[in-house]
Amino acid sequence: MDTFADWLFVVLWGAGVLLTLVPFVPATLLILAAALLHEALVGFRELSLGLWLALGVLALLAMSLDNLATLLGARRYGA
């Protein structure tokens, strides 16, 4: 089961990385969901609570910076 979970995570992570290039797609959440699904499949034994909190903070930071960049770009180019 661990091998399946590992490969599923890699596929979803890769899709999330590719989807970061598509506007309006929350790829950061897809990557975080892939990690959560992986942990659910392996019984929540590989990542600690502290690491989960760090991943959540990084996901929030990435989404915030993405929105800020969109806002600044829209202001700069008159959208």
C-alpha positions in Angstrom: 0.0 0.0 0.0 2.9 2.4 0.7 4.2 2.1 -2.9 0.8 3.0 -4.3 0.5 5.9 -1.9 3.9 7.1 -2.9 3.3 7.0 -6.6 -0.2 8.6 -6.2 1.5 11.5 -4.3 4.1 11.9 -7.0 1.5 12.0 -9.8 -0.7 14.5 -7.9 2.3 16.6 -6.9 3.5 16.7 -10.5 0.0 17.7 -11.6 0.0 20.4 -9.0 3.3 21.8 -10.1 2.2 21.8 -13.8 -1.1 23.5 -12.8 0.7 26.4 -11.2 1.2 27.7 -14.7 -2.6 27.8 -15.3 -4.4 30.9 -13.9 -7.4 30.4 -11.6 -6.4 26.9 -10.5 -5.6 26.5 -6.8 -2.6 24.3 -7.5 -1.1 24.9 -4.0 -4.2 23.3 -2.5 -3.8 20.3 -4.8 -0.3 19.8 -3.6 -1.4 20.1 0.0 -4.3 17.7 -0.6 -1.9 15.2 -2.2 0.2 15.2 0.9 -2.9 14.8 3.1 -4.2 11.9 0.9 -0.8 10.2 1.1 -0.8 10.5 4.9 -4.3 9.1 5.1 -3.3 6.1 2.9 -0.2 5.4 5.1 -2.0 5.9 8.4 -0.7 9.3 9.4 2.7 8.0 10.5 5.2 9.8 8.3 4.6 13.5 9.0 4.4 15.1 12.4 2.0 17.8 13.5 4.7 20.4 13.4 5.4 19.6 9.8 1.7 19.7 8.9 1.5 23.2 10.5 4.5 24.3 8.5 3.0 22.9 5.3 -0.2 24.8 6.0 1.6 28.0 6.7 3.6 27.7 3.5 0.5 26.9 1.5 -1.2 30.0 3.0 1.9 32.1 2.3 2.1 30.9 -1.3 -1.6 31.6 -2.0 -1.3 35.1 -0.4 1.8 36.0 -2.4 0.0 34.8 -5.6 -3.0 37.0 -4.8 -0.7 39.9 -4.0 1.2 39.5 -7.3 -2.1 39.4 -9.2 -3.2 42.6 -7.4 0.0 44.4 -8.1 0.0 43.3 -11.8 -3.6 44.4 -12.2 -2.8 47.8 -10.8 0.3 48.2 -12.8 -1.2 47.4 -16.1 -4.6 49.0 -15.6 -7.0 46.0 -15.2 
